[in-house]
């Protein structure tokens, strides 16, 4: 266990380094803690030996190590309330009655990305947990219509499609065929069922069967693939740890393109807020992922904030707590 003074020193170094990514020296801390630089240096040396601090090549100061950040999050971080400005910006989104819940979540995470300069991610509930209840079509004009997909959990998605020289009667026949044959199918299996159960027989019912089949196939395929939404990917370019390191940027961007890596974020079913620091993140040794799961009557999923290891942990945790509370309300 660390001494009380070592706890204070480590906390100060982490919080100062989060605000300004330059190594923290003993002189700075001695003024705050009102003790000699020599005393501080000795304490910093012990913290370094214990693995909580690291010394850089360019300065005599210290920076937090991965273990130092972990100790800070687990033992030293103060619980922080959201400030009024952050809360107001999110309240505007949550109080918009015209937005579907999925849009509220996405827009809220976009607001958080803009406020923090971090990347945000929402991973929807797995499609296997949502069964197709029915699809409907609403004509817009002679060539355009909206396809509405409803799941057994009350989740509703809609997508506009365009069809050339296809009568509304043929569209209705196709919708009836889909509803009769594959209602009750997990959403992530609908595309396969369309190919093996609808495609072989649709030509017996409608003239423009190829165009109709392709249109509905793409609707369901897009619905399945909409489960991962990333906001503010380029925010990493604004972080000093990454902006001058092209190879590191490439690594992070490649990981954010990798569906397996993103899906690993939601593997933990714990509903508490979880913090994955550095190598724990599966993205990069200088990256932190903070995430939580949400669940409502009709939807469930994971929201995450991804940023540098030098992240405003207390602020991000308070934002995720606020989002989770309002989503599940």
Phi and psi restraints in degrees (value plus and minus 20) as a CYANA .aco file:
   2 UNK   PHI    -104.2   -64.2
   2 UNK   PSI     134.2   174.2
   3 UNK   PHI     -94.9   -54.9
   3 UNK   PSI     147.6   187.6
   4 UNK   PHI     -80.1   -40.1
   4 UNK   PSI     -61.0   -21.0
   5 UNK   PHI     -88.5   -48.5
   5 UNK   PSI     -58.8   -18.8
   6 UNK   PHI     -84.4   -44.4
   6 UNK   PSI     -57.5   -17.5
   7 UNK   PHI     -81.0   -41.0
   7 UNK   PSI     -64.1   -24.1
   8 UNK   PHI     -83.8   -43.8
   8 UNK   PSI     -62.3   -22.3
   9 UNK   PHI     -84.9   -44.9
   9 UNK   PSI     -66.7   -26.7
  10 UNK   PHI     -82.8   -42.8
  10 UNK   PSI     -63.1   -23.1
  11 UNK   PHI     -81.0   -41.0
  11 UNK   PSI     -64.9   -24.9
  12 UNK   PHI     -83.2   -43.2
  12 UNK   PSI     -63.0   -23.0
  13 UNK   PHI     -84.3   -44.3
  13 UNK   PSI     -65.2   -25.2
  14 UNK   PHI     -80.8   -40.8
  14 UNK   PSI     -67.8   -27.8
  15 UNK   PHI     -90.9   -50.9
  15 UNK   PSI     -53.9   -13.9
  16 UNK   PHI     -91.7   -51.7
  16 UNK   PSI     -57.5   -17.5
  17 UNK   PHI     -90.8   -50.8
  17 UNK   PSI     -51.1   -11.1
  18 UNK   PHI     -82.1   -42.1
  18 UNK   PSI     -62.0   -22.0
  19 UNK   PHI     -96.1   -56.1
  19 UNK   PSI     -55.6   -15.6
  20 UNK   PHI    -161.5  -121.5
  20 UNK   PSI      87.8   127.8
  21 UNK   PHI     -94.6   -54.6
  21 UNK   PSI      37.2    77.2
  22 UNK   PHI    -145.1  -105.1
  22 UNK   PSI     122.9   162.9
  23 UNK   PHI     -73.9   -33.9
  23 UNK   PSI     124.6   164.6
  24 UNK   PHI    -119.1   -79.1
  24 UNK   PSI     107.4   147.4
  25 UNK   PHI    -119.1   -79.1
  25 UNK   PSI     146.2   186.2
  26 UNK   PHI     -86.6   -46.6
  26 UNK   PSI     -52.2   -12.2
  27 UNK   PHI     -82.5   -42.5
  27 UNK   PSI     -62.0   -22.0
  28 UNK   PHI     -81.8   -41.8
  28 UNK   PSI     -64.4   -24.4
  29 UNK   PHI     -93.8   -53.8
  29 UNK   PSI     -52.1   -12.1
  30 UNK   PHI     -84.1   -44.1
  30 UNK   PSI     -53.9   -13.9
  31 UNK   PHI     -87.4   -47.4
  31 UNK   PSI     -58.4   -18.4
  32 UNK   PHI     -93.2   -53.2
  32 UNK   PSI     -64.0   -24.0
  33 UNK   PHI    -110.2   -70.2
  33 UNK   PSI     -25.4    14.6
  34 UNK   PHI      37.1    77.1
  34 UNK   PSI      29.1    69.1
  35 UNK   PHI    -163.7  -123.7
  35 UNK   PSI     150.5   190.5
  36 UNK   PHI     -90.2   -50.2
  36 UNK   PSI     134.9   174.9
  37 UNK   PHI     -81.4   -41.4
  37 UNK   PSI     -55.2   -15.2
  38 UNK   PHI     -82.4   -42.4
  38 UNK   PSI     -63.4   -23.4
  39 UNK   PHI     -81.1   -41.1
  39 UNK   PSI     -65.3   -25.3
  40 UNK   PHI     -83.0   -43.0
  40 UNK   PSI     -62.8   -22.8
  41 UNK   PHI     -80.1   -40.1
  41 UNK   PSI     -61.5   -21.5
  42 UNK   PHI     -82.3   -42.3
  42 UNK   PSI     -63.6   -23.6
  43 UNK   PHI     -85.7   -45.7
  43 UNK   PSI     -60.5   -20.5
  44 UNK   PHI     -85.6   -45.6
  44 UNK   PSI     -56.4   -16.4
  45 UNK   PHI     -83.9   -43.9
  45 UNK   PSI     -60.0   -20.0
  46 UNK   PHI     -87.1   -47.1
  46 UNK   PSI     -59.5   -19.5
  47 UNK   PHI     -85.7   -45.7
  47 UNK   PSI     -55.6   -15.6
  48 UNK   PHI     -88.2   -48.2
  48 UNK   PSI     -62.7   -22.7
  49 UNK   PHI     -83.6   -43.6
  49 UNK   PSI     -53.3   -13.3
  50 UNK   PHI     -98.1   -58.1
  50 UNK   PSI     -28.3    11.7
  51 UNK   PHI      73.9   113.9
  51 UNK   PSI     -11.8    28.2
  52 UNK   PHI    -111.1   -71.1
  52 UNK   PSI     -40.4    -0.4
  53 UNK   PHI    -146.6  -106.6
  53 UNK   PSI     138.9   178.9
  54 UNK   PHI    -151.7  -111.7
  54 UNK   PSI     129.0   169.0
  55 UNK   PHI    -123.2   -83.2
  55 UNK   PSI     113.1   153.1
  56 UNK   PHI    -109.2   -69.2
  56 UNK   PSI     145.1   185.1
  57 UNK   PHI     -97.9   -57.9
  57 UNK   PSI     -40.6    -0.6
  58 UNK   PHI    -118.1   -78.1
  58 UNK   PSI     -23.4    16.6
  59 UNK   PHI    -173.8  -133.8
  59 UNK   PSI     137.9   177.9
  60 UNK   PHI    -102.8   -62.8
  60 UNK   PSI     -27.5    12.5
  61 UNK   PHI     -96.5   -56.5
  61 UNK   PSI     155.9   195.9
  62 UNK   PHI    -139.2   -99.2
  62 UNK   PSI     137.2   177.2
  63 UNK   PHI    -148.3  -108.3
  63 UNK   PSI     136.7   176.7
  64 UNK   PHI     -87.9   -47.9
  64 UNK   PSI     123.6   163.6
  65 UNK   PHI    -110.2   -70.2
  65 UNK   PSI     155.9   195.9
  66 UNK   PHI     -79.2   -39.2
  66 UNK   PSI     -61.5   -21.5
  67 UNK   PHI     -85.9   -45.9
  67 UNK   PSI     -54.0   -14.0
  68 UNK   PHI     -85.1   -45.1
  68 UNK   PSI     -63.2   -23.2
  69 UNK   PHI     -82.8   -42.8
  69 UNK   PSI     -62.9   -22.9
  70 UNK   PHI     -81.8   -41.8
  70 UNK   PSI     -64.1   -24.1
  71 UNK   PHI     -83.3   -43.3
  71 UNK   PSI     -60.0   -20.0
  72 UNK   PHI     -80.7   -40.7
  72 UNK   PSI     -68.9   -28.9
  73 UNK   PHI     -84.1   -44.1
  73 UNK   PSI     -61.4   -21.4
  74 UNK   PHI     -98.9   -58.9
  74 UNK   PSI     -47.8    -7.8
  75 UNK   PHI    -149.2  -109.2
  75 UNK   PSI     -44.5    -4.5
  76 UNK   PHI    -135.0   -95.0
  76 UNK   PSI     -41.4    -1.4
  77 UNK   PHI     -88.2   -48.2
  77 UNK   PSI     109.1   149.1
  78 UNK   PHI    -100.1   -60.1
  78 UNK   PSI     121.4   161.4
  79 UNK   PHI     -89.7   -49.7
  79 UNK   PSI     108.7   148.7
  80 UNK   PHI    -136.7   -96.7
  80 UNK   PSI     115.5   155.5
  81 UNK   PHI    -103.9   -63.9
  81 UNK   PSI     128.2   168.2
  82 UNK   PHI     -83.7   -43.7
  82 UNK   PSI     120.8   160.8
  83 UNK   PHI     -95.9   -55.9
  83 UNK   PSI     141.9   181.9
  84 UNK   PHI     -81.1   -41.1
  84 UNK   PSI     -57.9   -17.9
  85 UNK   PHI     -86.6   -46.6
  85 UNK   PSI     -65.3   -25.3
  86 UNK   PHI     -81.3   -41.3
  86 UNK   PSI     -65.1   -25.1
  87 UNK   PHI     -83.7   -43.7
  87 UNK   PSI     -61.9   -21.9
  88 UNK   PHI     -81.3   -41.3
  88 UNK   PSI     -63.4   -23.4
  89 UNK   PHI     -83.3   -43.3
  89 UNK   PSI     -57.0   -17.0
  90 UNK   PHI     -97.2   -57.2
  90 UNK   PSI     -54.4   -14.4
  91 UNK   PHI     -81.1   -41.1
  91 UNK   PSI     -56.7   -16.7
  92 UNK   PHI     -78.6   -38.6
  92 UNK   PSI     -59.8   -19.8
  93 UNK   PHI     -92.4   -52.4
  93 UNK   PSI     -67.9   -27.9
  94 UNK   PHI     -86.6   -46.6
  94 UNK   PSI     -45.1    -5.1
  95 UNK   PHI    -110.0   -70.0
  95 UNK   PSI     -19.1    20.9
  96 UNK   PHI     -98.6   -58.6
  96 UNK   PSI      81.2   121.2
  97 UNK   PHI     -88.9   -48.9
  97 UNK   PSI     -35.4     4.6
  98 UNK   PHI    -104.6   -64.6
  98 UNK   PSI     -27.9    12.1
  99 UNK   PHI    -114.1   -74.1
  99 UNK   PSI     117.5   157.5
 100 UNK   PHI     -89.2   -49.2
 100 UNK   PSI     137.9   177.9
 101 UNK   PHI     -77.5   -37.5
 101 UNK   PSI     -61.2   -21.2
 102 UNK   PHI     -81.1   -41.1
 102 UNK   PSI     -57.2   -17.2
 103 UNK   PHI     -91.3   -51.3
 103 UNK   PSI     -56.4   -16.4
 104 UNK   PHI     -81.3   -41.3
 104 UNK   PSI     -64.6   -24.6
 105 UNK   PHI     -83.1   -43.1
 105 UNK   PSI     -67.2   -27.2
 106 UNK   PHI     -82.7   -42.7
 106 UNK   PSI     -66.2   -26.2
 107 UNK   PHI     -86.9   -46.9
 107 UNK   PSI     -56.2   -16.2
 108 UNK   PHI     -83.8   -43.8
 108 UNK   PSI     -62.3   -22.3
 109 UNK   PHI     -89.0   -49.0
 109 UNK   PSI     -50.9   -10.9
 110 UNK   PHI     -86.6   -46.6
 110 UNK   PSI     -60.3   -20.3
 111 UNK   PHI     -82.2   -42.2
 111 UNK   PSI     -64.4   -24.4
 112 UNK   PHI     -83.6   -43.6
 112 UNK   PSI     -60.2   -20.2
 113 UNK   PHI     -80.1   -40.1
 113 UNK   PSI     -62.7   -22.7
 114 UNK   PHI     -88.6   -48.6
 114 UNK   PSI     -56.0   -16.0
 115 UNK   PHI     -93.9   -53.9
 115 UNK   PSI     -53.8   -13.8
 116 UNK   PHI    -122.7   -82.7
 116 UNK   PSI     -38.5     1.5
 117 UNK   PHI      46.8    86.8
 117 UNK   PSI       8.1    48.1
 118 UNK   PHI    -131.8   -91.8
 118 UNK   PSI     144.0   184.0
 119 UNK   PHI    -106.2   -66.2
 119 UNK   PSI     120.8   160.8
 120 UNK   PHI    -143.8  -103.8
 120 UNK   PSI     130.7   170.7
 121 UNK   PHI    -159.0  -119.0
 121 UNK   PSI     119.5   159.5
 122 UNK   PHI    -142.0  -102.0
 122 UNK   PSI     109.7   149.7
 123 UNK   PHI    -135.8   -95.8
 123 UNK   PSI      96.0   136.0
 124 UNK   PHI     -92.9   -52.9
 124 UNK   PSI     152.0   192.0
 125 UNK   PHI     -82.8   -42.8
 125 UNK   PSI     130.2   170.2
 126 UNK   PHI     -82.8   -42.8
 126 UNK   PSI     118.6   158.6
 127 UNK   PHI     -79.6   -39.6
 127 UNK   PSI     -46.8    -6.8
 128 UNK   PHI     -84.3   -44.3
 128 UNK   PSI     -44.8    -4.8
 129 UNK   PHI    -101.7   -61.7
 129 UNK   PSI     -29.1    10.9
 130 UNK   PHI    -131.6   -91.6
 130 UNK   PSI     100.9   140.9
 131 UNK   PHI    -117.1   -77.1
 131 UNK   PSI     121.9   161.9
 132 UNK   PHI     -86.6   -46.6
 132 UNK   PSI     103.2   143.2
 133 UNK   PHI    -113.3   -73.3
 133 UNK   PSI     -71.4   -31.4
 134 UNK   PHI    -186.7  -146.7
 134 UNK   PSI     143.1   183.1
 135 UNK   PHI    -143.2  -103.2
 135 UNK   PSI     129.9   169.9
 136 UNK   PHI    -154.2  -114.2
 136 UNK   PSI     138.3   178.3
 137 UNK   PHI    -146.2  -106.2
 137 UNK   PSI     121.6   161.6
 138 UNK   PHI    -144.5  -104.5
 138 UNK   PSI      93.2   133.2
 139 UNK   PHI     -83.7   -43.7
 139 UNK   PSI     119.9   159.9
 140 UNK   PHI    -124.6   -84.6
 140 UNK   PSI     -68.6   -28.6
 141 UNK   PHI    -171.2  -131.2
 141 UNK   PSI    -181.1  -141.1
 142 UNK   PHI     -85.6   -45.6
 142 UNK   PSI     -47.4    -7.4
 143 UNK   PHI    -139.1   -99.1
 143 UNK   PSI     -28.6    11.4
 144 UNK   PHI    -137.8   -97.8
 144 UNK   PSI     126.3   166.3
 145 UNK   PHI    -175.0  -135.0
 145 UNK   PSI     140.8   180.8
 146 UNK   PHI    -124.1   -84.1
 146 UNK   PSI     107.2   147.2
 147 UNK   PHI    -116.2   -76.2
 147 UNK   PSI     105.9   145.9
 148 UNK   PHI    -130.3   -90.3
 148 UNK   PSI     105.4   145.4
 149 UNK   PHI    -129.4   -89.4
 149 UNK   PSI     108.8   148.8
 150 UNK   PHI    -141.4  -101.4
 150 UNK   PSI     110.4   150.4
 151 UNK   PHI    -120.3   -80.3
 151 UNK   PSI     149.4   189.4
 152 UNK   PHI     -84.8   -44.8
 152 UNK   PSI     -40.3    -0.3
 153 UNK   PHI    -111.2   -71.2
 153 UNK   PSI     -13.2    26.8
 154 UNK   PHI      65.4   105.4
 154 UNK   PSI     -13.6    26.4
 155 UNK   PHI     -95.3   -55.3
 155 UNK   PSI     112.2   152.2
 156 UNK   PHI    -142.8  -102.8
 156 UNK   PSI     109.7   149.7
 157 UNK   PHI    -148.1  -108.1
 157 UNK   PSI     129.3   169.3
 158 UNK   PHI    -157.4  -117.4
 158 UNK   PSI     129.5   169.5
 159 UNK   PHI    -167.1  -127.1
 159 UNK   PSI     116.3   156.3
 160 UNK   PHI    -105.5   -65.5
 160 UNK   PSI     118.3   158.3
 161 UNK   PHI    -150.3  -110.3
 161 UNK   PSI     139.6   179.6
 162 UNK   PHI    -142.7  -102.7
 162 UNK   PSI     113.7   153.7
 163 UNK   PHI    -150.5  -110.5
 163 UNK   PSI     111.2   151.2
 164 UNK   PHI    -118.8   -78.8
 164 UNK   PSI     109.0   149.0
 165 UNK   PHI      36.7    76.7
 165 UNK   PSI      18.9    58.9
 166 UNK   PHI    -139.2   -99.2
 166 UNK   PSI     107.2   147.2
 167 UNK   PHI     -97.2   -57.2
 167 UNK   PSI     134.2   174.2
 168 UNK   PHI     -81.9   -41.9
 168 UNK   PSI     -52.0   -12.0
 169 UNK   PHI     -82.3   -42.3
 169 UNK   PSI     -61.2   -21.2
 170 UNK   PHI     -88.0   -48.0
 170 UNK   PSI     -56.1   -16.1
 171 UNK   PHI     -83.2   -43.2
 171 UNK   PSI     -64.2   -24.2
 172 UNK   PHI     -84.1   -44.1
 172 UNK   PSI     -56.8   -16.8
 173 UNK   PHI     -83.9   -43.9
 173 UNK   PSI     -61.0   -21.0
 174 UNK   PHI     -85.2   -45.2
 174 UNK   PSI     -63.1   -23.1
 175 UNK   PHI     -81.9   -41.9
 175 UNK   PSI     -63.3   -23.3
 176 UNK   PHI     -83.0   -43.0
 176 UNK   PSI     -59.5   -19.5
 177 UNK   PHI     -83.0   -43.0
 177 UNK   PSI     -66.1   -26.1
 178 UNK   PHI     -83.4   -43.4
 178 UNK   PSI     -66.4   -26.4
 179 UNK   PHI     -83.5   -43.5
 179 UNK   PSI     -56.4   -16.4
 180 UNK   PHI     -94.6   -54.6
 180 UNK   PSI     -55.8   -15.8
 181 UNK   PHI    -115.5   -75.5
 181 UNK   PSI     -51.8   -11.8
 182 UNK   PHI    -146.1  -106.1
 182 UNK   PSI      -7.9    32.1
 183 UNK   PHI     -81.9   -41.9
 183 UNK   PSI     117.1   157.1
 184 UNK   PHI      73.6   113.6
 184 UNK   PSI     -20.8    19.2
 185 UNK   PHI    -105.1   -65.1
 185 UNK   PSI     117.8   157.8
 186 UNK   PHI     -74.6   -34.6
 186 UNK   PSI     118.6   158.6
 187 UNK   PHI     -75.0   -35.0
 187 UNK   PSI     -57.9   -17.9
 188 UNK   PHI     -94.4   -54.4
 188 UNK   PSI     -24.6    15.4
 189 UNK   PHI    -127.6   -87.6
 189 UNK   PSI     -24.8    15.2
 190 UNK   PHI     -82.7   -42.7
 190 UNK   PSI     -63.2   -23.2
 191 UNK   PHI     -79.6   -39.6
 191 UNK   PSI     -59.5   -19.5
 192 UNK   PHI     -86.3   -46.3
 192 UNK   PSI     -62.2   -22.2
 193 UNK   PHI     -86.3   -46.3
 193 UNK   PSI     -55.9   -15.9
 194 UNK   PHI     -78.8   -38.8
 194 UNK   PSI     -62.8   -22.8
 195 UNK   PHI     -89.3   -49.3
 195 UNK   PSI     -60.4   -20.4
 196 UNK   PHI    -118.8   -78.8
 196 UNK   PSI     -38.0     2.0
 197 UNK   PHI    -134.8   -94.8
 197 UNK   PSI     -53.7   -13.7
 198 UNK   PHI    -112.1   -72.1
 198 UNK   PSI     -65.1   -25.1
 199 UNK   PHI     -76.9   -36.9
 199 UNK   PSI     -62.5   -22.5
 200 UNK   PHI     -86.3   -46.3
 200 UNK   PSI     -41.4    -1.4
 201 UNK   PHI    -136.8   -96.8
 201 UNK   PSI     -30.2     9.8
 202 UNK   PHI     -82.7   -42.7
 202 UNK   PSI     -48.6    -8.6
 203 UNK   PHI     -84.2   -44.2
 203 UNK   PSI     -39.9     0.1
 204 UNK   PHI     -96.8   -56.8
 204 UNK   PSI     -33.9     6.1
 205 UNK   PHI    -134.7   -94.7
 205 UNK   PSI     -54.3   -14.3
 206 UNK   PHI    -151.8  -111.8
 206 UNK   PSI     127.6   167.6
 207 UNK   PHI     -93.2   -53.2
 207 UNK   PSI     -69.8   -29.8
 208 UNK   PHI    -108.1   -68.1
 208 UNK   PSI      33.1    73.1
 209 UNK   PHI     -87.8   -47.8
 209 UNK   PSI     -55.1   -15.1
 210 UNK   PHI     -84.2   -44.2
 210 UNK   PSI     -66.7   -26.7
 211 UNK   PHI     -84.0   -44.0
 211 UNK   PSI     -61.8   -21.8
 212 UNK   PHI     -88.7   -48.7
 212 UNK   PSI     -63.3   -23.3
 213 UNK   PHI     -80.1   -40.1
 213 UNK   PSI     -68.5   -28.5
 214 UNK   PHI     -80.6   -40.6
 214 UNK   PSI     -60.7   -20.7
 215 UNK   PHI     -82.4   -42.4
 215 UNK   PSI     -68.1   -28.1
 216 UNK   PHI     -92.9   -52.9
 216 UNK   PSI     -52.6   -12.6
 217 UNK   PHI     -80.5   -40.5
 217 UNK   PSI     -65.1   -25.1
 218 UNK   PHI     -88.3   -48.3
 218 UNK   PSI     -54.0   -14.0
 219 UNK   PHI     -79.8   -39.8
 219 UNK   PSI     -69.6   -29.6
 220 UNK   PHI     -90.2   -50.2
 220 UNK   PSI     -56.8   -16.8
 221 UNK   PHI     -83.2   -43.2
 221 UNK   PSI     -62.2   -22.2
 222 UNK   PHI     -85.2   -45.2
 222 UNK   PSI     -59.4   -19.4
 223 UNK   PHI     -80.3   -40.3
 223 UNK   PSI     -64.4   -24.4
 224 UNK   PHI     -84.2   -44.2
 224 UNK   PSI     -58.8   -18.8
 225 UNK   PHI    -104.3   -64.3
 225 UNK   PSI     -21.5    18.5
 226 UNK   PHI    -102.0   -62.0
 226 UNK   PSI     -17.4    22.6
 227 UNK   PHI     -93.2   -53.2
 227 UNK   PSI     -37.5     2.5
 228 UNK   PHI    -134.8   -94.8
 228 UNK   PSI     100.1   140.1
 229 UNK   PHI    -148.5  -108.5
 229 UNK   PSI     102.1   142.1
 230 UNK   PHI    -131.9   -91.9
 230 UNK   PSI     109.4   149.4
 231 UNK   PHI    -135.6   -95.6
 231 UNK   PSI     117.1   157.1
 232 UNK   PHI      52.2    92.2
 232 UNK   PSI      16.0    56.0
 233 UNK   PHI     -75.1   -35.1
 233 UNK   PSI     -58.7   -18.7
 234 UNK   PHI     -96.7   -56.7
 234 UNK   PSI     -21.4    18.6
 235 UNK   PHI     -81.8   -41.8
 235 UNK   PSI     -44.3    -4.3
 236 UNK   PHI     -83.2   -43.2
 236 UNK   PSI     -46.9    -6.9
 237 UNK   PHI     -87.1   -47.1
 237 UNK   PSI     -38.6     1.4
 238 UNK   PHI    -112.4   -72.4
 238 UNK   PSI     -21.9    18.1
 239 UNK   PHI    -115.1   -75.1
 239 UNK   PSI     109.7   149.7
 240 UNK   PHI     -79.8   -39.8
 240 UNK   PSI     -47.7    -7.7
 241 UNK   PHI     -85.5   -45.5
 241 UNK   PSI     -44.0    -4.0
 242 UNK   PHI    -133.7   -93.7
 242 UNK   PSI     -51.0   -11.0
 243 UNK   PHI     -79.5   -39.5
 243 UNK   PSI     -50.2   -10.2
 244 UNK   PHI    -122.3   -82.3
 244 UNK   PSI     -11.6    28.4
 245 UNK   PHI    -145.1  -105.1
 245 UNK   PSI      71.8   111.8
 246 UNK   PHI     -80.4   -40.4
 246 UNK   PSI     -61.2   -21.2
 247 UNK   PHI     -84.3   -44.3
 247 UNK   PSI     -59.2   -19.2
 248 UNK   PHI     -86.9   -46.9
 248 UNK   PSI     -60.3   -20.3
 249 UNK   PHI     -80.1   -40.1
 249 UNK   PSI     -64.5   -24.5
 250 UNK   PHI     -80.3   -40.3
 250 UNK   PSI     -62.6   -22.6
 251 UNK   PHI     -81.3   -41.3
 251 UNK   PSI     -67.2   -27.2
 252 UNK   PHI     -84.7   -44.7
 252 UNK   PSI     -65.6   -25.6
 253 UNK   PHI     -82.5   -42.5
 253 UNK   PSI     -59.5   -19.5
 254 UNK   PHI     -84.2   -44.2
 254 UNK   PSI     -58.9   -18.9
 255 UNK   PHI     -86.8   -46.8
 255 UNK   PSI     -57.6   -17.6
 256 UNK   PHI     -91.6   -51.6
 256 UNK   PSI     -36.2     3.8
 257 UNK   PHI    -108.4   -68.4
 257 UNK   PSI     -33.6     6.4
 258 UNK   PHI    -106.7   -66.7
 258 UNK   PSI      92.9   132.9
 259 UNK   PHI     -81.5   -41.5
 259 UNK   PSI     -55.4   -15.4
 260 UNK   PHI     -85.4   -45.4
 260 UNK   PSI     -61.0   -21.0
 261 UNK   PHI     -84.5   -44.5
 261 UNK   PSI     -65.7   -25.7
 262 UNK   PHI     -84.5   -44.5
 262 UNK   PSI     -60.3   -20.3
 263 UNK   PHI     -85.3   -45.3
 263 UNK   PSI     -49.7    -9.7
 264 UNK   PHI     -84.4   -44.4
 264 UNK   PSI     -41.6    -1.6
 265 UNK   PHI     -82.8   -42.8
 265 UNK   PSI     -52.8   -12.8
 266 UNK   PHI    -120.2   -80.2
 266 UNK   PSI     -13.5    26.5
 267 UNK   PHI     -84.3   -44.3
 267 UNK   PSI     -54.4   -14.4
 268 UNK   PHI     -92.9   -52.9
 268 UNK   PSI     103.0   143.0
 269 UNK   PHI    -106.7   -66.7
 269 UNK   PSI     -17.3    22.7
 270 UNK   PHI     -84.1   -44.1
 270 UNK   PSI     109.8   149.8
 271 UNK   PHI    -105.8   -65.8
 271 UNK   PSI     -23.5    16.5
 272 UNK   PHI     -96.4   -56.4
 272 UNK   PSI     147.6   187.6
 273 UNK   PHI     -97.4   -57.4
 273 UNK   PSI     107.8   147.8
 274 UNK   PHI    -135.9   -95.9
 274 UNK   PSI     121.3   161.3
 275 UNK   PHI    -139.3   -99.3
 275 UNK   PSI     101.5   141.5
 276 UNK   PHI    -134.8   -94.8
 276 UNK   PSI      94.2   134.2
 277 UNK   PHI    -127.4   -87.4
 277 UNK   PSI     112.2   152.2
 278 UNK   PHI      39.4    79.4
 278 UNK   PSI    -142.6  -102.6
 279 UNK   PHI     -83.3   -43.3
 279 UNK   PSI     -41.5    -1.5
 280 UNK   PHI     -85.3   -45.3
 280 UNK   PSI     -42.2    -2.2
 281 UNK   PHI     -95.2   -55.2
 281 UNK   PSI     -37.0     3.0
 282 UNK   PHI      44.5    84.5
 282 UNK   PSI      -7.6    32.4
 283 UNK   PHI    -132.5   -92.5
 283 UNK   PSI     -75.2   -35.2
 284 UNK   PHI    -185.3  -145.3
 284 UNK   PSI     133.7   173.7
 285 UNK   PHI     -86.7   -46.7
 285 UNK   PSI     -36.3     3.7
 286 UNK   PHI    -125.6   -85.6
 286 UNK   PSI      -1.6    38.4
 287 UNK   PHI    -138.1   -98.1
 287 UNK   PSI     123.4   163.4
 288 UNK   PHI    -139.7   -99.7
 288 UNK   PSI     120.3   160.3
 289 UNK   PHI    -139.0   -99.0
 289 UNK   PSI     105.0   145.0
 290 UNK   PHI    -138.1   -98.1
 290 UNK   PSI     107.0   147.0
 291 UNK   PHI    -165.4  -125.4
 291 UNK   PSI     143.9   183.9
 292 UNK   PHI    -172.5  -132.5
 292 UNK   PSI     136.2   176.2
 293 UNK   PHI    -116.1   -76.1
 293 UNK   PSI     133.0   173.0
 294 UNK   PHI    -149.7  -109.7
 294 UNK   PSI     135.3   175.3
 295 UNK   PHI    -170.4  -130.4
 295 UNK   PSI     107.5   147.5
 296 UNK   PHI    -141.1  -101.1
 296 UNK   PSI    -194.5  -154.5
 297 UNK   PHI     -82.7   -42.7
 297 UNK   PSI     -49.2    -9.2
 298 UNK   PHI    -138.2   -98.2
 298 UNK   PSI     -35.0     5.0
 299 UNK   PHI    -160.3  -120.3
 299 UNK   PSI     134.1   174.1
 300 UNK   PHI    -170.2  -130.2
 300 UNK   PSI     136.7   176.7
 301 UNK   PHI     157.0   197.0
 301 UNK   PSI    -183.6  -143.6
 302 UNK   PHI    -151.3  -111.3
 302 UNK   PSI     115.9   155.9
 303 UNK   PHI    -135.8   -95.8
 303 UNK   PSI     120.1   160.1
 304 UNK   PHI    -162.6  -122.6
 304 UNK   PSI     129.3   169.3
 305 UNK   PHI    -139.7   -99.7
 305 UNK   PSI     107.5   147.5
 306 UNK   PHI    -140.3  -100.3
 306 UNK   PSI     107.8   147.8
 307 UNK   PHI    -175.5  -135.5
 307 UNK   PSI    -188.1  -148.1
 308 UNK   PHI     -88.7   -48.7
 308 UNK   PSI     138.7   178.7
 309 UNK   PHI     -78.1   -38.1
 309 UNK   PSI     -49.2    -9.2
 310 UNK   PHI    -103.6   -63.6
 310 UNK   PSI      42.1    82.1
 311 UNK   PHI    -120.6   -80.6
 311 UNK   PSI     131.9   171.9
 312 UNK   PHI     -95.0   -55.0
 312 UNK   PSI      60.2   100.2
 313 UNK   PHI     -78.0   -38.0
 313 UNK   PSI     -67.1   -27.1
 314 UNK   PHI     -84.4   -44.4
 314 UNK   PSI     -58.7   -18.7
 315 UNK   PHI     -88.4   -48.4
 315 UNK   PSI     -63.4   -23.4
 316 UNK   PHI     -85.9   -45.9
 316 UNK   PSI     -62.8   -22.8
 317 UNK   PHI     -80.4   -40.4
 317 UNK   PSI     -63.0   -23.0
 318 UNK   PHI     -84.9   -44.9
 318 UNK   PSI     -56.3   -16.3
 319 UNK   PHI     -86.0   -46.0
 319 UNK   PSI     -63.7   -23.7
 320 UNK   PHI     -86.9   -46.9
 320 UNK   PSI     -57.5   -17.5
 321 UNK   PHI     -80.8   -40.8
 321 UNK   PSI     -63.5   -23.5
 322 UNK   PHI     -84.5   -44.5
 322 UNK   PSI     -64.0   -24.0
 323 UNK   PHI     -83.1   -43.1
 323 UNK   PSI     -67.9   -27.9
 324 UNK   PHI     -78.7   -38.7
 324 UNK   PSI     -64.4   -24.4
 325 UNK   PHI     -81.0   -41.0
 325 UNK   PSI     -62.5   -22.5
 326 UNK   PHI     -97.3   -57.3
 326 UNK   PSI     -51.9   -11.9
 327 UNK   PHI     -85.1   -45.1
 327 UNK   PSI     -62.8   -22.8
 328 UNK   PHI    -106.7   -66.7
 328 UNK   PSI     -23.3    16.7
